[in-house]
Amino acid sequence: MKICVAQTKPIKGNIQLNIENHVKFIEHAVSNKADLVVFSELSLTCYEPTIANELAIDKNDNRLDVFQKISNANRITIGVGVPTKSNNGIYISMILFQPQKEKTVYSKKYLHSDEEPYFVSGENFPILKINDTNIAFAICYEISVNKHIEEANKSRADIYIASVAKFESGIDKSIERLSEIAKNYFIPVLMSNCVGECDGQNCVGKTSVWNSQGQLVDQLNNSNEGLIIFDTDSEICLSKILN
């Protein structure tokens, strides 16, 4: 199968413009016959904890319908990041749109202490199956939690995909950690990060793919929007800078 990880530059708080930008990336993924495309943490709003409460939406918000239509028409699964409302508070979520299926929501379970004033721990799921491939997701801080990858491994994950919002201060540690996961668990690992200002700091991209030996196969730069498409059979990547 082919998996695309996207590196966008989200516009703070502007869900509609971010949706329109996402659609452009998805069109590139479709044209390259990708089966799945994943965006960075809170990609539809920008990573902005202090205003997440006012930006949070319901998973059935009709602005998201465009993703389901594209998914149905092109048999592609789409994962976008957005804060979602619950009775308990606000989740950091990835909403997944699958062809001809009900949308599913992966909500970040393991929060960084800095996030706890703004978000609540969600209920995520260990595995998403696409074309007989078991895919495990992680949202940012979760990659550092041993229990998270261990649960994915017990569920026989074939691929591990991290959706993150990483600044200069944390990107190198994350890259090292994800390479270790690939090497230790013998599975390809992909990371989607964004670029541009988030929460008063700059996110530094470097969206990456590692093969099942933990070797870096491809990586985007730290400033441009772009995408990487990874062929899981050949472990070969196609990368594009889009802006």
Beta strands, then each sheet from edge to edge (+ up, - down):
strand 1: 2-7
strand 2: 36-38
strand 3: 77-85
strand 4: 90-97
strand 5: 104-107
strand 6: 128-130
strand 7: 133-139
strand 8: 159-163
strand 9: 189-192
strand 10: 195-198
strand 11: 201-204
strand 12: 208-210
strand 13: 216-219
strand 14: 226-231
strand 15: 236-241
sheet 1: 5+ 4- 3+ 2+ 1+ 14- 15+
sheet 2: 6+ 7- 8- 9- 12+ 13-
sheet 3: 10+ 11-
end
